[in-house]
Amino acid sequence: MRIQSRAWRKGLTGLTAALLAVGVVTLPVGDTDAYADVQIKTHTVPGADGKNYSVTNHVVSRNATKAADGKRKEWLVVWAGDENIADTAVKDVKNLPGSVGNPVDKVKNALPGPDFLAVIDATKGSETYGKVVNTATVGPLVENEPHHMQYVWHKGDTIFAGALFLGATYAFDVTKLPNLELKGVSLPTQTLGGSVPDAYWTLSDGTSYGTYMGGPVAPGPYRYDDGSVHVGNGFAGSPGEVVRFDPNGKVLSQSPAATPQGDDPKLCDNLPRLGKPTCANPHGIQAREDLNTLITSDYAEPRNIILDPVKQPSPYLRRPTVRTWDISDRNHPKLRAVSYLPDGPRADPADPLHSESRAVMETTVTNLPGHKGAFAQTMQGGAVFYTPDITAPAPRWTQVFDDGQALKAIDPANNDARGSSSNGGWIQTSPDDKLLYRAVQGRQKGALGPDDPGSTGGVYTLDISKIVNAGTDFQCTIDTVEKAENGGGQDCPTLAGAAPINPGQPGAGPHWGAYDNFTEGADGRYEETKQPSRLAVSNYFVARSGLDGDHKVNMVDLAKDGKVSVDETFKDEVTGETGINFNRKSWPHGPFGNAKPHSELFVVADEDLK
């Protein structure tokens, strides 16, 4: 239905009265002409608590009409959260005592706003290329720090999207894009064994595994369906778990990531302390169904990294571990091995936070039947590791690349060859196992000392064909600083392409990304491809960690040989600049100000996809 008088105007009236009651009088000033005619449609489902949960589409009629020009559309779906005062006030807190800087904008962005999926036209050559066609807001829960969805979307998949601070997982139907529907929502009361949902991996039957990085919702013992009991230190603490969802977001099972005996007490801290120290805080997750194997990477005890400007009290709250699981029984994953990544040639006992093994944010599996390997990357360590066989009882992990070599290529004029604290996030193998895609935010100024200039972030690709084809006989190892800075030779991955995002600005590159697994067929409908020709990346991590970003989403062209370059035609409809800027006064759903885009997926409506 067509709405001439926006629903959010009524909402803001009530909000105005509430703010006046507490003495806050500054409201966001929206660009009322930017989205003058918006089609609004809400889809509601009941939650397990008996309350209604919804997604409300706000489709821009002008953009949707242009999108109906006969050419079928490809969409970029971006999971984003409203910026709030906890995000904007950190710099002021660091500079106290003193006055609040730029108070008008601070108060504007302090207003509560909804989290949403932005649906952006990703059809190259389209008149509306790069324009926001819909913002699908979720309710009634707001300000919950949207984080990850699954890594790749395939026809028929539900989109699973997690909210860090709440502990909720949303399940979306995207068959009728640009409109979405809500299929279901999982609330914290349904996953009492874990909290802080992070990433998802969808299976061929439409179900999904999700990592819940944080500890049980309530501190103390939690008994799993298999009879095991694990003691945790509470919400956003340790240990975490793996959850399996059906296509509608219903919880099918919870599986503990912790071992009965705990992990190495010298390498794994917990706050508050646990009787059995654990590093079990699963973040990244991918699976090989043909090998009946799941792999997860432990990043950090989450609540201790979102207290900026207060820093985590121990480097050992960042994790050096990777876990492999037997998923022969899909509903009951069983932990097979806990592997500790090795330190490399840069490791300094006086600075363990920046040892190569620290903060294993992500892992990615190979895809072809003849390959059994997987890669892992470290955010603080700034290194890439490889194991040739994830089905082994105790996988052997070896450092095979250092981010320092890539950083030099990303911005030769500004970057040095130190990979430490590269703040790498996304890592993903290409569908044909020839390339490895990588996004790094870059090192923040002062990260390694008061004179550290930091480093520019960006996107790089590695040729991994030699090492994955070598099987268990690969020779690569990064065991000297020379190899770390210039490559290891032999069958080591080699740099194929590199492109800066925000060159000359330290720590301002992308955290996350997705590859475009679709291509247009001869009949105009889309089909999946094994050779993606572009990537999308988002420049945002978690503001409360002190590592924010400029809140832009960029498109990156990808050549067959791995060379990458920023797509200058993917421009913001408001500023006209390259990259879609989520810092804006107004959205189709109202004048809620800046938003934080964390993750993205390429998606095609069901009728347009073979």
C-alpha positions in Angstrom: 0.0 0.0 0.0 1.1 3.5 -0.7 1.8 5.7 2.4 1.7 9.4 2.1 1.9 10.2 5.8 4.8 8.3 7.3 4.4 6.0 10.3 7.6 7.3 11.8 6.3 10.8 12.1 3.7 9.6 14.6 6.5 7.7 16.4 8.7 10.7 16.6 5.9 12.8 18.1 5.7 10.4 21.1 9.5 10.3 21.3 9.6 14.1 21.3 7.4 14.2 24.4 9.6 11.7 26.2 12.7 13.5 25.4 11.3 16.9 26.5 10.4 15.2 29.8 14.1 14.5 30.4 15.4 17.8 29.0 16.6 16.6 25.6 15.2 18.8 22.9 17.3 18.2 19.8 15.8 15.9 17.2 17.3 14.6 13.9 16.6 16.8 10.9 15.7 14.5 8.0 16.0 15.2 4.3 12.3 15.0 3.7 12.7 15.1 -0.1 15.2 12.3 -0.3 12.6 9.5 0.1 9.3 11.3 -0.6 7.2 8.3 -1.5 7.7 5.1 0.3 5.7 1.9 0.2 5.4 0.5 3.7 4.5 -3.1 4.5 5.0 -5.1 7.7 5.2 -8.8 8.2 4.8 -10.2 11.8 5.5 -13.5 13.4 5.0 -14.6 17.0 8.0 -15.2 19.2 8.5 -17.9 21.8 7.7 -15.4 24.5 4.2 -14.8 23.0 5.1 -11.3 21.7 5.0 -10.3 18.1 8.2 -9.7 16.1 8.3 -7.9 12.8 10.1 -6.8 9.7 8.8 -3.6 8.1 9.7 -2.9 4.4 10.2 0.7 3.3 10.4 0.4 -0.5 11.3 3.6 -2.3 8.7 3.8 -5.0 10.9 5.9 -7.4 13.8 3.5 -7.2 11.6 0.4 -7.3 9.9 1.7 -10.4 13.2 2.3 -12.2 14.2 -1.2 -11.1 11.3 -2.6 -13.0 12.7 -1.6 -16.4 12.7 -5.2 -17.7 16.2 -6.1 -16.7 16.3 -8.6 -13.9 18.0 -7.3 -10.7 20.7 -8.4 -8.4 20.7 -7.1 -4.9 23.2 -6.4 -2.1 21.6 -7.0 1.3 23.4 -5.2 4.1 22.7 -5.9 7.8 23.1 -2.6 9.7 22.4 -1.1 13.1 21.5 2.4 14.2 24.3 4.5 15.6 23.7 5.5 19.2 25.3 7.5 22.0 27.4 4.5 23.1 29.1 4.6 19.7 29.6 8.4 19.4 30.6 9.4 22.9 33.8 7.3 23.1 36.1 9.9 21.8 34.7 12.5 24.3 35.2 10.1 27.2 38.8 9.7 26.2 39.3 13.4 26.3 37.6 14.1 29.7 37.7 16.4 31.6 36.2 18.8 29.1 33.0 19.5 27.2 31.2 17.2 24.8 32.4 17.9 21.3 29.7 18.6 18.6 26.8 18.1 21.0 24.0 18.5 18.4 25.2 15.6 16.3 25.9 13.5 19.4 22.3 14.0 20.7 20.9 13.4 17.3 22.5 10.0 17.0 21.6 9.2 20.6 18.0 8.8 19.7 16.8 5.1 19.5 16.5 3.8 16.1 15.7 0.4 14.4 18.2 -2.1 13.1 17.6 -3.0 9.4 18.5 -4.8 6.3 19.3 -2.3 3.5 18.4 -3.6 0.0 20.7 -2.0 -2.5 20.6 -2.3 -6.3 23.7 -4.2 -7.2 22.9 -4.6 -10.9 25.9 -3.1 -12.8 24.8 -0.6 -15.5 21.3 -0.1 -13.9 20.0 3.5 -13.5 19.6 2.7 -9.8 22.9 1.0 -9.3 24.0 1.8 -5.8 20.7 3.2 -4.7 18.9 2.1 -1.5 15.6 0.5 -2.7 14.4 -0.8 0.7 15.2 -0.6 4.3 13.6 -3.5 6.1 13.5 -2.6 9.8 13.1 -5.2 12.6 11.0 -4.6 15.7 10.3 -4.2 18.5 13.9 -4.7 19.5 16.3 -1.9 18.7 20.0 -1.0 19.0 21.2 -4.5 19.2 24.4 -4.3 17.2 23.7 -6.2 14.0 26.6 -8.4 13.1 26.9 -11.3 10.7 24.8 -13.3 8.3 26.0 -16.4 6.5 29.0 -16.2 4.2 27.3 -17.0 0.9 23.7 -17.1 -0.1 22.3 -19.7 -2.5 18.8 -20.0 -4.0 16.2 -21.1 -1.5 18.3 -20.1 1.5 16.9 -18.3 4.5 19.0 -15.3 5.5 20.2 -15.8 9.1 21.2 -12.6 10.8 22.5 -12.1 14.4 22.2 -9.3 16.9 25.3 -9.3 19.2 24.1 -7.4 22.2 20.6 -9.0 22.4 21.5 -12.6 21.6 18.8 -13.0 18.9 18.9 -14.6 15.5 16.5 -13.5 12.8 15.4 -15.7 9.9 14.4 -13.8 6.7 12.6 -14.9 3.6 14.2 -13.1 0.6 12.4 -14.9 -2.3 10.5 -11.7 -3.2 13.2 -9.0 -3.1 13.3 -6.1 -2.8 10.6 -7.0 -0.2 11.5 -9.3 2.7 9.4 -11.3 5.2 10.3 -12.6 8.7 10.2 -16.3 9.0 11.1 -16.5 12.7 13.3 -15.2 15.5 15.3 -17.0 18.1 15.4 -15.3 21.5 18.0 -15.7 24.3 15.6 -17.9 26.2 15.9 -20.4 23.5 19.7 -20.6 23.5 20.4 -20.5 27.2 23.8 -22.3 26.8 25.3 -19.4 24.9 25.1 -15.7 23.9 26.4 -13.2 21.5 25.5 -14.8 18.1 28.2 -14.2 15.6 28.3 -16.0 12.2 26.2 -18.6 10.3 26.8 -21.4 7.8 23.9 -22.7 5.9 23.6 -26.4 4.9 22.1 -27.9 1.7 18.9 -28.8 3.6 18.2 -25.2 4.4 19.2 -25.5 8.1 22.1 -23.5 9.5 24.8 -23.7 12.2 25.5 -20.5 14.2 28.3 -19.6 16.5 27.3 -18.2 19.9 30.6 -16.7 21.0 29.6 -15.8 24.5 28.9 -17.8 27.6 25.6 -19.1 29.0 22.8 -16.5 29.5 23.1 -17.0 33.3 26.4 -17.7 35.0 26.9 -21.2 36.5 26.4 -24.7 35.2 24.4 -25.4 32.1 23.3 -29.0 31.2 23.2 -29.9 27.5 20.9 -32.5 25.9 23.8 -34.9 25.6 24.1 -34.8 29.4 27.3 -32.8 29.6 27.5 -30.0 32.1 29.7 -26.9 31.5 30.2 -24.0 33.9 30.2 -20.5 32.5 30.7 -17.0 33.7 27.6 -15.6 32.1 26.3 -13.6 29.2 29.0 -12.5 26.7 31.5 -14.5 28.8 32.7 -18.1 28.3 32.3 -20.8 27.1 30.3 -20.4 23.9 28.4 -23.0 21.8 27.2 -24.0 18.3 23.5 -23.8 17.6 21.6 -25.5 14.8 18.5 -23.7 13.3 15.8 -24.9 11.0 15.0 -22.7 8.0 12.5 -20.7 10.1 15.0 -19.9 12.9 13.7 -22.6 15.3 16.5 -24.0 17.5 17.2 -27.7 16.7 20.1 -28.2 19.0 22.8 -26.6 21.1 26.3 -28.1 21.3 29.0 -27.0 23.8 32.3 -25.7 22.3 34.1 -26.3 25.6 36.1 -29.5 26.4 35.4 -31.3 29.7 39.0 -30.7 30.9 39.1 -27.0 29.8 41.9 -25.4 27.7 45.5 -24.3 28.4 45.4 -22.1 31.5 48.6 -20.3 30.3 47.0 -19.2 27.0 43.3 -18.8 28.0 42.1 -16.2 30.5 38.5 -15.7 31.6 36.9 -12.8 33.5 35.5 -13.7 36.0 37.9 -16.7 36.3 36.5 -20.2 35.7 37.6 -23.3 37.5 38.5 -24.8 34.1 39.9 -22.0 31.9 38.6 -22.1 28.4 39.3 -20.4 25.0 35.9 -21.7 23.7 34.5 -18.5 22.2 33.6 -19.6 18.6 33.4 -16.8 16.0 34.0 -18.0 12.5 32.2 -21.1 11.2 32.2 -23.1 8.0 31.5 -26.7 7.1 32.2 -29.4 4.5 29.1 -31.5 4.4 30.8 -34.1 2.2 33.5 -34.6 4.8 31.0 -34.4 7.8 33.2 -31.8 9.3 32.6 -28.4 10.8 35.3 -25.9 11.8 35.1 -22.9 14.1 37.6 -20.3 15.2 37.8 -18.8 18.7 38.2 -15.0 18.7 37.8 -13.5 22.2 35.8 -13.4 25.4 33.4 -10.9 23.9 32.3 -8.7 26.8 36.0 -7.7 27.5 36.5 -6.0 24.1 33.5 -3.7 24.0 34.5 -1.5 27.0 36.5 1.2 25.1 38.2 3.4 26.2 38.9 0.8 28.9 41.1 -1.9 27.3 41.0 -5.6 28.0 43.2 -6.4 31.0 44.8 -9.5 29.5 46.1 -10.4 26.0 45.0 -13.9 26.8 41.4 -13.0 26.5 42.1 -13.1 22.7 42.1 -16.7 21.5 44.7 -18.8 19.6 42.5 -21.8 19.0 40.6 -23.5 16.2 38.0 -26.3 16.8 37.0 -29.1 14.4 33.8 -31.0 14.8 32.2 -34.3 13.6 28.8 -33.5 12.1 27.9 -37.0 11.0 24.8 -36.5 13.2 23.8 -33.0 12.0 21.8 -32.2 15.2 24.6 -33.3 17.5 28.0 -31.9 16.4 30.8 -33.5 18.5 34.0 -31.7 19.2 36.9 -33.6 17.5 39.9 -31.5 18.2 41.1 -28.2 19.7 44.2 -26.8 17.8 46.5 -24.1 19.0 47.9 -22.0 16.2 51.7 -21.6 16.5 53.5 -18.3 17.1 55.6 -17.1 14.2 58.8 -15.2 13.6 57.4 -11.8 14.8 56.3 -13.2 18.2 57.5 -11.2 21.2 57.0 -12.7 24.7 56.8 -9.1 26.0 53.8 -8.4 23.6 51.7 -11.6 23.3 48.7 -9.7 22.0 50.4 -9.2 18.7 51.9 -12.7 18.3 50.8 -14.3 15.0 48.5 -16.7 16.8 46.3 -14.2 18.6 42.6 -13.6 18.0 41.6 -16.2 15.4 38.6 -14.4 14.1 37.8 -16.4 10.9 38.3 -19.7 9.2 37.4 -20.8 5.7 37.2 -24.3 4.1 38.3 -25.4 0.7 35.4 -26.5 -1.6 36.4 -29.1 -4.2 36.1 -32.8 -3.5 39.8 -33.4 -3.9 40.7 -30.9 -1.2 40.3 -31.2 2.6 42.2 -28.2 3.8 41.1 -24.9 5.5 42.6 -21.5 6.2 42.4 -19.4 9.4 43.4 -15.8 10.1 44.2 -13.8 13.1 43.0 -10.2 13.8 45.6 -9.1 16.2 48.3 -11.5 15.0 47.9 -10.5 11.3 48.7 -13.9 9.9 47.1 -16.6 7.7 47.4 -20.3 8.6 46.6 -23.5 6.7 45.9 -27.1 7.5 45.7 -29.6 4.7 43.2 -32.0 6.3 40.4 -30.8 8.6 39.2 -34.4 9.1 42.5 -35.4 10.8 42.2 -36.3 14.5 44.7 -33.5 15.3 44.9 -31.1 12.3 48.4 -29.6 11.7 48.3 -25.8 11.3 51.1 -23.8 9.7 51.6 -20.1 9.1 51.6 -19.6 5.3 51.3 -15.9 4.9 51.7 -12.6 6.8 49.5 -9.6 6.4 52.6 -7.4 6.4 53.5 -8.4 2.8 50.0 -7.5 1.6 49.9 -4.2 3.5 53.0 -3.0 1.6 51.2 -3.8 -1.6 47.9 -2.2 -0.5 49.4 1.2 0.1 53.2 1.3 -0.7 53.4 5.1 0.1 52.1 4.7 3.7 52.4 1.1 4.9 55.3 -0.8 6.4 55.7 -4.5 6.3 54.5 -5.2 9.9 51.5 -7.5 9.9 50.9 -7.2 13.7 47.4 -5.8 14.5 46.4 -5.7 10.9 42.8 -6.0 12.1 42.0 -8.5 9.4 38.4 -9.8 9.4 36.9 -11.5 6.3 38.7 -14.4 4.7 37.1 -16.6 2.1 38.2 -19.2 -0.5 36.9 -18.8 -4.0 34.4 -21.5 -5.1 37.1 -23.1 -7.4 39.8 -23.1 -4.6 42.2 -20.9 -6.7 42.0 -17.7 -4.7 41.7 -16.5 -1.1 39.9 -13.2 -0.5 40.9 -11.1 2.4 39.7 -7.8 4.0 41.9 -5.9 6.5 41.0 -2.7 8.3 44.7 -1.8 8.9 46.6 -1.0 12.0 45.3 1.9 14.1 47.7 4.7 14.8 49.7 4.1 18.0 48.8 0.4 18.1 52.4 -0.8 18.4 53.7 2.2 20.3 53.4 6.0 20.5 55.4 6.5 17.3 53.5 3.9 15.2 51.9 5.6 12.2 49.4 2.8 11.6 48.6 1.3 8.3 46.0 1.7 5.5 43.6 -1.2 5.1 42.0 -2.7 2.1 41.4 -5.8 0.1 43.9 -8.4 -1.1 43.8 -11.8 -2.8 46.1 -14.7 -2.7 46.8 -17.4 -5.3 46.4 -20.6 -3.2 46.4 -23.1 -6.0 49.8 -24.6 -5.3 49.3 -25.2 -1.6 45.8 -26.7 -1.8 46.9 -29.0 -4.6 49.9 -30.2 -2.7 47.8 -32.0 -0.2 49.5 -33.1 3.0 52.9 -32.8 1.3 53.0 -29.0 1.2 56.4 -27.4 2.0 55.3 -23.8 2.9 56.1 -22.3 6.2 56.6 -18.7 7.3 59.4 -19.1 9.9 61.6 -16.0 9.3 60.9 -12.3 9.3 62.2 -12.2 5.7 59.5 -14.7 4.7 56.9 -12.8 6.6 57.6 -9.6 4.8 58.3 -11.0 1.3 56.6 -14.3 1.0 57.7 -17.9 1.8 58.4 -19.2 -1.7 57.9 -22.9 -2.5 54.2 -23.7 -2.6 53.2 -20.8 -0.3 50.3 -18.6 -1.3 51.4 -15.6 -3.4 49.9 -12.2 -3.6 47.6 -11.9 -6.6 46.0 -8.5 -6.1 45.7 -5.6 -3.6 43.6 -2.5 -3.4 43.4 0.2 -0.7 40.2 1.5 0.9 40.7 5.0 2.2 44.4 5.2 1.3 46.5 7.1 3.8 44.0 6.7 6.6 45.3 4.2 9.2 42.8 1.6 10.5 40.0 2.7 8.1 39.7 -0.2 5.8 37.0 -2.9 5.5 36.2 -5.5 8.1 33.9 -7.7 6.2 33.0 -8.8 2.7 31.2 -11.2 0.4 31.8 -12.4 -3.1 29.3 -12.2 -5.9 28.4 -15.8 -6.8 26.0 -14.9 -9.6 26.2 -14.1 -13.3 23.6 -13.2 -15.8 22.7 -16.0 -18.2 21.8 -15.7 -21.9 18.1 -15.7 -21.1 18.5 -12.8 -18.6 18.0 -14.9 -15.5 20.9 -15.3 -13.0 22.8 -18.5 -12.3 25.6 -19.3 -9.9 29.2 -19.1 -11.0 32.5 -20.6 -9.7 34.4 -17.5 -10.8 33.1 -14.4 -9.0 33.9 -11.1 -10.8 33.5 -8.8 -7.8 33.4 -8.4 -4.1 31.5 -6.2 -1.7 33.2 -4.9 1.5 31.9 -3.0 4.5 34.0 -0.6 6.6 32.7 -1.2 10.1 33.7 -3.5 13.0 32.2 -2.7 16.4 32.2 0.9 17.6 32.3 0.0 21.3 35.6 -1.9 20.8 37.3 1.3 19.7 37.6 0.0 16.1 34.7 1.7 14.3 35.0 2.7 10.6 33.6 5.2 8.1 30.4 3.2 7.6 30.7 2.8 3.9 30.1 -0.2 1.7 32.3 -0.5 -1.4 32.2 -2.7 -4.5 35.5 -4.2 -5.7 36.1 -5.5 -9.2 37.8 -8.9 -9.3 39.7 -10.2 -12.3 40.2 -13.9 -13.1 43.9 -13.6 -12.1 42.9 -12.1 -8.7 43.7 -8.5 -9.4 41.3 -6.1 -7.6 40.2 -2.5 -8.0 37.6 -0.4 -6.4 34.5 0.1 -8.5 34.3 3.8 -8.9 30.8 3.6 -10.4 29.2 2.2 -7.2 28.4 5.7 -5.9 26.3 7.0 -3.0 23.0 8.5 -4.2 23.3 11.4 -1.6 27.0 12.4 -1.8 27.9 11.2 -5.2 31.1 9.8 -3.8 32.4 6.2 -4.4 30.9 3.8 -1.9 27.5 3.7 -0.3 27.7 5.9 2.8 25.6 4.7 5.8 26.2 8.0 7.5 23.3 10.1 6.3 20.5 12.1 7.8 17.6 10.2 6.4 16.6 6.7 5.4 13.5 5.3 3.7 12.3 4.4 7.3 12.9 7.9 8.6 15.4 10.5 9.8 17.3 8.2 12.1 20.8 9.4 11.1 24.0 7.3 10.8 23.9 3.6 10.6 26.6 0.9 11.0 26.8 -1.7 8.1 28.5 -4.8 9.4 27.9 -7.5 6.8 26.5 -8.1 3.3 25.3 -10.7 0.9 24.6 -10.8 -2.8 21.0 -12.1 -3.3 18.7 -12.6 -6.3 14.9 -12.8 -6.1 13.6 -16.4 -6.6 11.9 -15.7 -9.9 15.0 -14.2 -11.4 17.4 -17.0 -10.5 17.8 -20.4 -12.1 
